[in-house]
Amino acid sequence: MCISHNLADAIVRSLQDSLAVLSVELTPIHEKLVTIRRQLVALAAKGSHKAELKPLQEELRKIDSLSTFISASLG
């Protein structure tokens, strides 16, 4: 089955539009992930030690456990 180029473009645009707006519930998590990413970039630039990464790793684990909990609740 072959999808026309125009139809494929329309589908892609539709999917992009649906992802363009972040839900209110996910905004705080997104902001925290952006903050963690910035901190990781700063640590990488200064050549950090493992101990400095541990708090960020813990934050990521907390966020991951939230996503696991939400997935389990929905499924």
N, CA, C and O atoms as a Maestro MAE file, in Angstrom:
{
 s_m_m2io_version
 :::
 2.0.0
}

f_m_ct {
 s_m_title
 :::
 protein
 m_atom[300] {
  # First column is atom index #
  i_m_mmod_type
  r_m_x_coord
  r_m_y_coord
  r_m_z_coord
  i_m_residue_number
  s_m_chain_name
  s_m_pdb_residue_name
  s_m_pdb_atom_name
  i_m_atomic_number
  :::
  1 25 0.855 -1.184 0.000 1 A "MET " " N  " 7
  2 3 0.000 0.000 0.000 1 A "MET " " CA " 6
  3 2 0.896 1.241 0.000 1 A "MET " " C  " 6
  4 15 1.808 1.349 0.820 1 A "MET " " O  " 8
  5 25 0.647 2.145 -0.888 2 A "CYS " " N  " 7
  6 3 1.483 3.329 -1.031 2 A "CYS " " CA " 6
  7 2 0.681 4.566 -0.630 2 A "CYS " " C  " 6
  8 15 -0.410 4.814 -1.144 2 A "CYS " " O  " 8
  9 25 1.237 5.322 0.284 3 A "ILE " " N  " 7
  10 3 0.595 6.561 0.727 3 A "ILE " " CA " 6
  11 2 1.179 7.700 -0.084 3 A "ILE " " C  " 6
  12 15 2.397 7.794 -0.239 3 A "ILE " " O  " 8
  13 25 0.332 8.557 -0.595 4 A "SER " " N  " 7
  14 3 0.830 9.678 -1.387 4 A "SER " " CA " 6
  15 2 1.664 10.615 -0.514 4 A "SER " " C  " 6
  16 15 1.494 10.681 0.704 4 A "SER " " O  " 8
  17 25 2.546 11.317 -1.158 5 A "HIS " " N  " 7
  18 3 3.448 12.252 -0.462 5 A "HIS " " CA " 6
  19 2 2.646 13.310 0.298 5 A "HIS " " C  " 6
  20 15 2.980 13.641 1.435 5 A "HIS " " O  " 8
  21 25 1.598 13.836 -0.321 6 A "ASN " " N  " 7
  22 3 0.786 14.872 0.323 6 A "ASN " " CA " 6
  23 2 0.065 14.342 1.562 6 A "ASN " " C  " 6
  24 15 -0.033 15.028 2.579 6 A "ASN " " O  " 8
  25 25 -0.433 13.118 1.460 7 A "LEU " " N  " 7
  26 3 -1.117 12.521 2.602 7 A "LEU " " CA " 6
  27 2 -0.136 12.279 3.741 7 A "LEU " " C  " 6
  28 15 -0.448 12.538 4.903 7 A "LEU " " O  " 8
  29 25 1.044 11.783 3.407 8 A "ALA " " N  " 7
  30 3 2.071 11.549 4.430 8 A "ALA " " CA " 6
  31 2 2.463 12.864 5.100 8 A "ALA " " C  " 6
  32 15 2.610 12.916 6.321 8 A "ALA " " O  " 8
  33 25 2.633 13.922 4.315 9 A "ASP " " N  " 7
  34 3 2.960 15.235 4.886 9 A "ASP " " CA " 6
  35 2 1.856 15.726 5.816 9 A "ASP " " C  " 6
  36 15 2.133 16.293 6.872 9 A "ASP " " O  " 8
  37 25 0.617 15.507 5.421 10 A "ALA " " N  " 7
  38 3 -0.516 15.937 6.251 10 A "ALA " " CA " 6
  39 2 -0.534 15.177 7.568 10 A "ALA " " C  " 6
  40 15 -0.811 15.756 8.619 10 A "ALA " " O  " 8
  41 25 -0.243 13.893 7.518 11 A "ILE " " N  " 7
  42 3 -0.204 13.083 8.733 11 A "ILE " " CA " 6
  43 2 0.913 13.557 9.649 11 A "ILE " " C  " 6
  44 15 0.712 13.698 10.856 11 A "ILE " " O  " 8
  45 25 2.081 13.803 9.089 12 A "VAL " " N  " 7
  46 3 3.215 14.287 9.884 12 A "VAL " " CA " 6
  47 2 2.883 15.626 10.523 12 A "VAL " " C  " 6
  48 15 3.157 15.824 11.707 12 A "VAL " " O  " 8
  49 25 2.302 16.547 9.769 13 A "ARG " " N  " 7
  50 3 1.926 17.859 10.315 13 A "ARG " " CA " 6
  51 2 0.929 17.706 11.456 13 A "ARG " " C  " 6
  52 15 1.031 18.377 12.483 13 A "ARG " " O  " 8
  53 25 -0.032 16.818 11.261 14 A "SER " " N  " 7
  54 3 -1.041 16.590 12.299 14 A "SER " " CA " 6
  55 2 -0.401 16.054 13.577 14 A "SER " " C  " 6
  56 15 -0.730 16.496 14.677 14 A "SER " " O  " 8
  57 25 0.507 15.107 13.424 15 A "LEU " " N  " 7
  58 3 1.194 14.549 14.594 15 A "LEU " " CA " 6
  59 2 2.062 15.603 15.275 15 A "LEU " " C  " 6
  60 15 2.091 15.683 16.503 15 A "LEU " " O  " 8
  61 25 2.765 16.407 14.491 16 A "GLN " " N  " 7
  62 3 3.591 17.456 15.078 16 A "GLN " " CA " 6
  63 2 2.745 18.474 15.830 16 A "GLN " " C  " 6
  64 15 3.122 18.925 16.912 16 A "GLN " " O  " 8
  65 25 1.610 18.832 15.260 17 A "ASP " " N  " 7
  66 3 0.716 19.785 15.928 17 A "ASP " " CA " 6
  67 2 0.208 19.234 17.253 17 A "ASP " " C  " 6
  68 15 0.086 19.972 18.231 17 A "ASP " " O  " 8
  69 25 -0.090 17.937 17.287 18 A "SER " " N  " 7
  70 3 -0.598 17.351 18.529 18 A "SER " " CA " 6
  71 2 0.476 17.285 19.604 18 A "SER " " C  " 6
  72 15 0.162 17.244 20.793 18 A "SER " " O  " 8
  73 25 1.730 17.274 19.200 19 A "LEU " " N  " 7
  74 3 2.827 17.226 20.164 19 A "LEU " " CA " 6
  75 2 3.363 18.617 20.508 19 A "LEU " " C  " 6
  76 15 4.188 18.757 21.411 19 A "LEU " " O  " 8
  77 25 2.906 19.629 19.803 20 A "ALA " " N  " 7
  78 3 3.431 20.981 19.987 20 A "ALA " " CA " 6
  79 2 3.059 21.573 21.346 20 A "ALA " " C  " 6
  80 15 3.786 22.411 21.879 20 A "ALA " " O  " 8
  81 25 1.942 21.146 21.899 21 A "VAL " " N  " 7
  82 3 1.479 21.690 23.172 21 A "VAL " " CA " 6
  83 2 1.658 20.628 24.251 21 A "VAL " " C  " 6
  84 15 1.146 19.513 24.147 21 A "VAL " " O  " 8
  85 25 2.385 21.000 25.269 22 A "LEU " " N  " 7
  86 3 2.640 20.097 26.386 22 A "LEU " " CA " 6
  87 2 1.498 20.201 27.384 22 A "LEU " " C  " 6
  88 15 1.064 21.302 27.721 22 A "LEU " " O  " 8
  89 25 1.014 19.072 27.853 23 A "SER " " N  " 7
  90 3 -0.103 19.101 28.797 23 A "SER " " CA " 6
  91 2 0.327 19.765 30.106 23 A "SER " " C  " 6
  92 15 1.503 19.762 30.469 23 A "SER " " O  " 8
  93 25 -0.635 20.319 30.785 24 A "VAL " " N  " 7
  94 3 -0.393 21.028 32.043 24 A "VAL " " CA " 6
  95 2 0.270 20.104 33.068 24 A "VAL " " C  " 6
  96 15 1.137 20.525 33.833 24 A "VAL " " O  " 8
  97 25 -0.152 18.843 33.068 25 A "GLU " " N  " 7
  98 3 0.393 17.888 34.032 25 A "GLU " " CA " 6
  99 2 1.873 17.609 33.797 25 A "GLU " " C  " 6
  100 15 2.616 17.332 34.739 25 A "GLU " " O  " 8
  101 25 2.297 17.685 32.536 26 A "LEU " " N  " 7
  102 3 3.690 17.363 32.205 26 A "LEU " " CA " 6
  103 2 4.629 18.562 32.253 26 A "LEU " " C  " 6
  104 15 5.847 18.388 32.211 26 A "LEU " " O  " 8
  105 25 4.094 19.763 32.338 27 A "THR " " N  " 7
  106 3 4.930 20.964 32.332 27 A "THR " " CA " 6
  107 2 5.967 20.978 33.451 27 A "THR " " C  " 6
  108 15 7.128 21.272 33.168 27 A "THR " " O  " 8
  109 25 5.622 20.679 34.701 28 A "PRO " " N  " 7
  110 3 6.646 20.700 35.753 28 A "PRO " " CA " 6
  111 2 7.743 19.653 35.526 28 A "PRO " " C  " 6
  112 15 8.915 19.895 35.817 28 A "PRO " " O  " 8
  113 25 7.350 18.498 35.007 29 A "ILE " " N  " 7
  114 3 8.345 17.451 34.743 29 A "ILE " " CA " 6
  115 2 9.265 17.888 33.611 29 A "ILE " " C  " 6
  116 15 10.478 17.685 33.674 29 A "ILE " " O  " 8
  117 25 8.690 18.484 32.586 30 A "HIS " " N  " 7
  118 3 9.495 18.981 31.466 30 A "HIS " " CA " 6
  119 2 10.496 20.035 31.946 30 A "HIS " " C  " 6
  120 15 11.669 20.005 31.575 30 A "HIS " " O  " 8
  121 25 10.022 20.953 32.765 31 A "GLU " " N  " 7
  122 3 10.901 22.007 33.286 31 A "GLU " " CA " 6
  123 2 12.038 21.416 34.119 31 A "GLU " " C  " 6
  124 15 13.179 21.868 34.030 31 A "GLU " " O  " 8
  125 25 11.725 20.412 34.922 32 A "LYS " " N  " 7
  126 3 12.748 19.762 35.742 32 A "LYS " " CA " 6
  127 2 13.765 19.047 34.855 32 A "LYS " " C  " 6
  128 15 14.965 19.110 35.122 32 A "LYS " " O  " 8
  129 25 13.307 18.373 33.811 33 A "LEU " " N  " 7
  130 3 14.221 17.693 32.894 33 A "LEU " " CA " 6
  131 2 15.134 18.676 32.165 33 A "LEU " " C  " 6
  132 15 16.315 18.398 31.955 33 A "LEU " " O  " 8
  133 25 14.588 19.809 31.787 34 A "VAL " " N  " 7
  134 3 15.398 20.843 31.132 34 A "VAL " " CA " 6
  135 2 16.460 21.356 32.101 34 A "VAL " " C  " 6
  136 15 17.610 21.557 31.711 34 A "VAL " " O  " 8
  137 25 16.085 21.567 33.349 35 A "THR " " N  " 7
  138 3 17.036 22.022 34.371 35 A "THR " " CA " 6
  139 2 18.140 20.995 34.581 35 A "THR " " C  " 6
  140 15 19.317 21.347 34.654 35 A "THR " " O  " 8
  141 25 17.758 19.728 34.678 36 A "ILE " " N  " 7
  142 3 18.748 18.663 34.865 36 A "ILE " " CA " 6
  143 2 19.691 18.612 33.675 36 A "ILE " " C  " 6
  144 15 20.900 18.449 33.843 36 A "ILE " " O  " 8
  145 25 19.145 18.751 32.478 37 A "ARG " " N  " 7
  146 3 19.994 18.734 31.286 37 A "ARG " " CA " 6
  147 2 21.008 19.874 31.323 37 A "ARG " " C  " 6
  148 15 22.181 19.669 31.012 37 A "ARG " " O  " 8
  149 25 20.575 21.051 31.694 38 A "ARG " " N  " 7
  150 3 21.493 22.195 31.791 38 A "ARG " " CA " 6
  151 2 22.583 21.944 32.829 38 A "ARG " " C  " 6
  152 15 23.747 22.282 32.615 38 A "ARG " " O  " 8
  153 25 22.195 21.350 33.951 39 A "GLN " " N  " 7
  154 3 23.175 21.036 34.987 39 A "GLN " " CA " 6
  155 2 24.180 20.003 34.500 39 A "GLN " " C  " 6
  156 15 25.370 20.102 34.798 39 A "GLN " " O  " 8
  157 25 23.707 19.012 33.753 40 A "LEU " " N  " 7
  158 3 24.608 17.999 33.202 40 A "LEU " " CA " 6
  159 2 25.597 18.605 32.211 40 A "LEU " " C  " 6
  160 15 26.776 18.253 32.203 40 A "LEU " " O  " 8
  161 25 25.111 19.511 31.385 41 A "VAL " " N  " 7
  162 3 25.994 20.187 30.431 41 A "VAL " " CA " 6
  163 2 27.058 20.989 31.175 41 A "VAL " " C  " 6
  164 15 28.231 20.969 30.801 41 A "VAL " " O  " 8
  165 25 26.649 21.689 32.223 42 A "ALA " " N  " 7
  166 3 27.608 22.477 33.006 42 A "ALA " " CA " 6
  167 2 28.635 21.571 33.682 42 A "ALA " " C  " 6
  168 15 29.823 21.893 33.705 42 A "ALA " " O  " 8
  169 25 28.192 20.453 34.228 43 A "LEU " " N  " 7
  170 3 29.119 19.525 34.869 43 A "LEU " " CA " 6
  171 2 30.075 18.907 33.857 43 A "LEU " " C  " 6
  172 15 31.254 18.713 34.154 43 A "LEU " " O  " 8
  173 25 29.581 18.602 32.681 44 A "ALA " " N  " 7
  174 3 30.443 18.028 31.645 44 A "ALA " " CA " 6
  175 2 31.501 19.029 31.204 44 A "ALA " " C  " 6
  176 15 32.639 18.654 30.920 44 A "ALA " " O  " 8
  177 25 31.127 20.298 31.148 45 A "ALA " " N  " 7
  178 3 32.064 21.334 30.720 45 A "ALA " " CA " 6
  179 2 33.192 21.524 31.725 45 A "ALA " " C  " 6
  180 15 34.321 21.833 31.344 45 A "ALA " " O  " 8
  181 25 32.890 21.341 32.999 46 A "LYS " " N  " 7
  182 3 33.936 21.543 34.000 46 A "LYS " " CA " 6
  183 2 34.648 20.249 34.382 46 A "LYS " " C  " 6
  184 15 35.560 20.265 35.208 46 A "LYS " " O  " 8
  185 25 34.240 19.129 33.788 47 A "GLY " " N  " 7
  186 3 34.891 17.854 34.084 47 A "GLY " " CA " 6
  187 2 34.590 17.394 35.496 47 A "GLY " " C  " 6
  188 15 35.496 17.241 36.316 47 A "GLY " " O  " 8
  189 25 33.328 17.175 35.775 48 A "SER " " N  " 7
  190 3 32.892 16.857 37.140 48 A "SER " " CA " 6
  191 2 33.263 15.447 37.570 48 A "SER " " C  " 6
  192 15 33.656 14.601 36.766 48 A "SER " " O  " 8
  193 25 33.124 15.233 38.862 49 A "HIS " " N  " 7
  194 3 33.344 13.922 39.450 49 A "HIS " " CA " 6
  195 2 32.014 13.213 39.617 49 A "HIS " " C  " 6
  196 15 30.956 13.838 39.554 49 A "HIS " " O  " 8
  197 25 32.071 11.916 39.828 50 A "LYS " " N  " 7
  198 3 30.879 11.092 39.965 50 A "LYS " " CA " 6
  199 2 29.954 11.588 41.084 50 A "LYS " " C  " 6
  200 15 28.731 11.538 40.949 50 A "LYS " " O  " 8
  201 25 30.530 12.056 42.168 51 A "ALA " " N  " 7
  202 3 29.730 12.498 43.317 51 A "ALA " " CA " 6
  203 2 28.800 13.652 42.945 51 A "ALA " " C  " 6
  204 15 27.708 13.772 43.500 51 A "ALA " " O  " 8
  205 25 29.224 14.491 42.020 52 A "GLU " " N  " 7
  206 3 28.390 15.627 41.611 52 A "GLU " " CA " 6
  207 2 27.218 15.185 40.736 52 A "GLU " " C  " 6
  208 15 26.226 15.904 40.613 52 A "GLU " " O  " 8
  209 25 27.330 14.029 40.142 53 A "LEU " " N  " 7
  210 3 26.264 13.526 39.287 53 A "LEU " " CA " 6
  211 2 25.175 12.801 40.078 53 A "LEU " " C  " 6
  212 15 24.040 12.683 39.618 53 A "LEU " " O  " 8
  213 25 25.524 12.326 41.248 54 A "LYS " " N  " 7
  214 3 24.591 11.503 42.032 54 A "LYS " " CA " 6
  215 2 23.252 12.195 42.311 54 A "LYS " " C  " 6
  216 15 22.212 11.566 42.113 54 A "LYS " " O  " 8
  217 25 23.223 13.450 42.759 55 A "PRO " " N  " 7
  218 3 21.916 14.098 43.000 55 A "PRO " " CA " 6
  219 2 21.060 14.188 41.728 55 A "PRO " " C  " 6
  220 15 19.839 14.041 41.784 55 A "PRO " " O  " 8
  221 25 21.704 14.427 40.599 56 A "LEU " " N  " 7
  222 3 20.961 14.510 39.345 56 A "LEU " " CA " 6
  223 2 20.417 13.132 38.952 56 A "LEU " " C  " 6
  224 15 19.302 13.005 38.448 56 A "LEU " " O  " 8
  225 25 21.217 12.131 39.191 57 A "GLN " " N  " 7
  226 3 20.795 10.768 38.910 57 A "GLN " " CA " 6
  227 2 19.576 10.402 39.759 57 A "GLN " " C  " 6
  228 15 18.647 9.758 39.272 57 A "GLN " " O  " 8
  229 25 19.584 10.807 41.013 58 A "GLU " " N  " 7
  230 3 18.444 10.542 41.894 58 A "GLU " " CA " 6
  231 2 17.183 11.254 41.406 58 A "GLU " " C  " 6
  232 15 16.093 10.681 41.434 58 A "GLU " " O  " 8
  233 25 17.331 12.494 40.963 59 A "GLU " " N  " 7
  234 3 16.184 13.233 40.425 59 A "GLU " " CA " 6
  235 2 15.614 12.525 39.203 59 A "GLU " " C  " 6
  236 15 14.397 12.421 39.047 59 A "GLU " " O  " 8
  237 25 16.498 12.040 38.340 60 A "LEU " " N  " 7
  238 3 16.045 11.318 37.150 60 A "LEU " " CA " 6
  239 2 15.336 10.023 37.528 60 A "LEU " " C  " 6
  240 15 14.359 9.635 36.887 60 A "LEU " " O  " 8
  241 25 15.824 9.365 38.557 61 A "ARG " " N  " 7
  242 3 15.155 8.133 39.020 61 A "ARG " " CA " 6
  243 2 13.752 8.441 39.554 61 A "ARG " " C  " 6
  244 15 12.813 7.678 39.325 61 A "ARG " " O  " 8
  245 25 13.619 9.567 40.270 62 A "LYS " " N  " 7
  246 3 12.299 9.962 40.774 62 A "LYS " " CA " 6
  247 2 11.336 10.204 39.616 62 A "LYS " " C  " 6
  248 15 10.192 9.749 39.638 62 A "LYS " " O  " 8
  249 25 11.808 10.916 38.616 63 A "ILE " " N  " 7
  250 3 10.973 11.201 37.446 63 A "ILE " " CA " 6
  251 2 10.618 9.910 36.729 63 A "ILE " " C  " 6
  252 15 9.479 9.729 36.298 63 A "ILE " " O  " 8
  253 25 11.576 9.023 36.600 64 A "ASP " " N  " 7
  254 3 11.325 7.741 35.943 64 A "ASP " " CA " 6
  255 2 10.305 6.919 36.716 64 A "ASP " " C  " 6
  256 15 9.449 6.270 36.116 64 A "ASP " " O  " 8
  257 25 10.389 6.942 38.039 65 A "SER " " N  " 7
  258 3 9.423 6.182 38.832 65 A "SER " " CA " 6
  259 2 8.018 6.758 38.674 65 A "SER " " C  " 6
  260 15 7.036 6.017 38.724 65 A "SER " " O  " 8
  261 25 7.914 8.069 38.484 66 A "LEU " " N  " 7
  262 3 6.605 8.678 38.223 66 A "LEU " " CA " 6
  263 2 6.038 8.172 36.909 66 A "LEU " " C  " 6
  264 15 4.854 7.846 36.828 66 A "LEU " " O  " 8
  265 25 6.867 8.103 35.882 67 A "SER " " N  " 7
  266 3 6.383 7.647 34.577 67 A "SER " " CA " 6
  267 2 5.979 6.180 34.646 67 A "SER " " C  " 6
  268 15 5.004 5.779 34.011 67 A "SER " " O  " 8
  269 25 6.712 5.374 35.408 68 A "THR " " N  " 7
  270 3 6.365 3.966 35.567 68 A "THR " " CA " 6
  271 2 5.039 3.836 36.307 68 A "THR " " C  " 6
  272 15 4.196 3.015 35.943 68 A "THR " " O  " 8
  273 25 4.857 4.647 37.346 69 A "PHE " " N  " 7
  274 3 3.629 4.615 38.114 69 A "PHE " " CA " 6
  275 2 2.434 5.024 37.248 69 A "PHE " " C  " 6
  276 15 1.380 4.391 37.304 69 A "PHE " " O  " 8
  277 25 2.600 6.075 36.452 70 A "ILE " " N  " 7
  278 3 1.515 6.551 35.590 70 A "ILE " " CA " 6
  279 2 1.175 5.497 34.541 70 A "ILE " " C  " 6
  280 15 0.002 5.237 34.275 70 A "ILE " " O  " 8
  281 25 2.201 4.892 33.947 71 A "SER " " N  " 7
  282 3 1.969 3.854 32.940 71 A "SER " " CA " 6
  283 2 1.210 2.664 33.544 71 A "SER " " C  " 6
  284 15 0.297 2.119 32.923 71 A "SER " " O  " 8
  285 25 1.593 2.279 34.736 72 A "ALA " " N  " 7
  286 3 0.938 1.157 35.397 72 A "ALA " " CA " 6
  287 2 -0.515 1.488 35.732 72 A "ALA " " C  " 6
  288 15 -1.387 0.622 35.657 72 A "ALA " " O  " 8
  289 25 -0.772 2.738 36.100 73 A "SER " " N  " 7
  290 3 -2.128 3.157 36.446 73 A "SER " " CA " 6
  291 2 -3.033 3.160 35.228 73 A "SER " " C  " 6
  292 15 -4.216 2.834 35.320 73 A "SER " " O  " 8
  293 25 -2.468 3.532 34.083 74 A "LEU " " N  " 7
  294 3 -3.270 3.623 32.859 74 A "LEU " " CA " 6
  295 2 -3.457 2.268 32.197 74 A "LEU " " C  " 6
  296 15 -4.467 2.029 31.535 74 A "LEU " " O  " 8
  297 25 -2.480 1.375 32.376 75 A "GLY " " N  " 7
  298 3 -2.506 0.098 31.666 75 A "GLY " " CA " 6
  299 2 -3.209 -0.925 32.416 75 A "GLY " " C  " 6
  300 15 -3.320 -2.062 31.955 75 A "GLY " " O  " 8
  :::
 }
 m_bond[299] {
  # First column is bond index #
  i_m_from
  i_m_to
  i_m_order
  :::
  1 1 2 1
  2 2 3 1
  3 3 4 2
  4 3 5 1
  5 5 6 1
  6 6 7 1
  7 7 8 2
  8 7 9 1
  9 9 10 1
  10 10 11 1
  11 11 12 2
  12 11 13 1
  13 13 14 1
  14 14 15 1
  15 15 16 2
  16 15 17 1
  17 17 18 1
  18 18 19 1
  19 19 20 2
  20 19 21 1
  21 21 22 1
  22 22 23 1
  23 23 24 2
  24 23 25 1
  25 25 26 1
  26 26 27 1
  27 27 28 2
  28 27 29 1
  29 29 30 1
  30 30 31 1
  31 31 32 2
  32 31 33 1
  33 33 34 1
  34 34 35 1
  35 35 36 2
  36 35 37 1
  37 37 38 1
  38 38 39 1
  39 39 40 2
  40 39 41 1
  41 41 42 1
  42 42 43 1
  43 43 44 2
  44 43 45 1
  45 45 46 1
  46 46 47 1
  47 47 48 2
  48 47 49 1
  49 49 50 1
  50 50 51 1
  51 51 52 2
  52 51 53 1
  53 53 54 1
  54 54 55 1
  55 55 56 2
  56 55 57 1
  57 57 58 1
  58 58 59 1
  59 59 60 2
  60 59 61 1
  61 61 62 1
  62 62 63 1
  63 63 64 2
  64 63 65 1
  65 65 66 1
  66 66 67 1
  67 67 68 2
  68 67 69 1
  69 69 70 1
  70 70 71 1
  71 71 72 2
  72 71 73 1
  73 73 74 1
  74 74 75 1
  75 75 76 2
  76 75 77 1
  77 77 78 1
  78 78 79 1
  79 79 80 2
  80 79 81 1
  81 81 82 1
  82 82 83 1
  83 83 84 2
  84 83 85 1
  85 85 86 1
  86 86 87 1
  87 87 88 2
  88 87 89 1
  89 89 90 1
  90 90 91 1
  91 91 92 2
  92 91 93 1
  93 93 94 1
  94 94 95 1
  95 95 96 2
  96 95 97 1
  97 97 98 1
  98 98 99 1
  99 99 100 2
  100 99 101 1
  101 101 102 1
  102 102 103 1
  103 103 104 2
  104 103 105 1
  105 105 106 1
  106 106 107 1
  107 107 108 2
  108 107 109 1
  109 109 110 1
  110 110 111 1
  111 111 112 2
  112 111 113 1
  113 113 114 1
  114 114 115 1
  115 115 116 2
  116 115 117 1
  117 117 118 1
  118 118 119 1
  119 119 120 2
  120 119 121 1
  121 121 122 1
  122 122 123 1
  123 123 124 2
  124 123 125 1
  125 125 126 1
  126 126 127 1
  127 127 128 2
  128 127 129 1
  129 129 130 1
  130 130 131 1
  131 131 132 2
  132 131 133 1
  133 133 134 1
  134 134 135 1
  135 135 136 2
  136 135 137 1
  137 137 138 1
  138 138 139 1
  139 139 140 2
  140 139 141 1
  141 141 142 1
  142 142 143 1
  143 143 144 2
  144 143 145 1
  145 145 146 1
  146 146 147 1
  147 147 148 2
  148 147 149 1
  149 149 150 1
  150 150 151 1
  151 151 152 2
  152 151 153 1
  153 153 154 1
  154 154 155 1
  155 155 156 2
  156 155 157 1
  157 157 158 1
  158 158 159 1
  159 159 160 2
  160 159 161 1
  161 161 162 1
  162 162 163 1
  163 163 164 2
  164 163 165 1
  165 165 166 1
  166 166 167 1
  167 167 168 2
  168 167 169 1
  169 169 170 1
  170 170 171 1
  171 171 172 2
  172 171 173 1
  173 173 174 1
  174 174 175 1
  175 175 176 2
  176 175 177 1
  177 177 178 1
  178 178 179 1
  179 179 180 2
  180 179 181 1
  181 181 182 1
  182 182 183 1
  183 183 184 2
  184 183 185 1
  185 185 186 1
  186 186 187 1
  187 187 188 2
  188 187 189 1
  189 189 190 1
  190 190 191 1
  191 191 192 2
  192 191 193 1
  193 193 194 1
  194 194 195 1
  195 195 196 2
  196 195 197 1
  197 197 198 1
  198 198 199 1
  199 199 200 2
  200 199 201 1
  201 201 202 1
  202 202 203 1
  203 203 204 2
  204 203 205 1
  205 205 206 1
  206 206 207 1
  207 207 208 2
  208 207 209 1
  209 209 210 1
  210 210 211 1
  211 211 212 2
  212 211 213 1
  213 213 214 1
  214 214 215 1
  215 215 216 2
  216 215 217 1
  217 217 218 1
  218 218 219 1
  219 219 220 2
  220 219 221 1
  221 221 222 1
  222 222 223 1
  223 223 224 2
  224 223 225 1
  225 225 226 1
  226 226 227 1
  227 227 228 2
  228 227 229 1
  229 229 230 1
  230 230 231 1
  231 231 232 2
  232 231 233 1
  233 233 234 1
  234 234 235 1
  235 235 236 2
  236 235 237 1
  237 237 238 1
  238 238 239 1
  239 239 240 2
  240 239 241 1
  241 241 242 1
  242 242 243 1
  243 243 244 2
  244 243 245 1
  245 245 246 1
  246 246 247 1
  247 247 248 2
  248 247 249 1
  249 249 250 1
  250 250 251 1
  251 251 252 2
  252 251 253 1
  253 253 254 1
  254 254 255 1
  255 255 256 2
  256 255 257 1
  257 257 258 1
  258 258 259 1
  259 259 260 2
  260 259 261 1
  261 261 262 1
  262 262 263 1
  263 263 264 2
  264 263 265 1
  265 265 266 1
  266 266 267 1
  267 267 268 2
  268 267 269 1
  269 269 270 1
  270 270 271 1
  271 271 272 2
  272 271 273 1
  273 273 274 1
  274 274 275 1
  275 275 276 2
  276 275 277 1
  277 277 278 1
  278 278 279 1
  279 279 280 2
  280 279 281 1
  281 281 282 1
  282 282 283 1
  283 283 284 2
  284 283 285 1
  285 285 286 1
  286 286 287 1
  287 287 288 2
  288 287 289 1
  289 289 290 1
  290 290 291 1
  291 291 292 2
  292 291 293 1
  293 293 294 1
  294 294 295 1
  295 295 296 2
  296 295 297 1
  297 297 298 1
  298 298 299 1
  299 299 300 2
  :::
 }
}
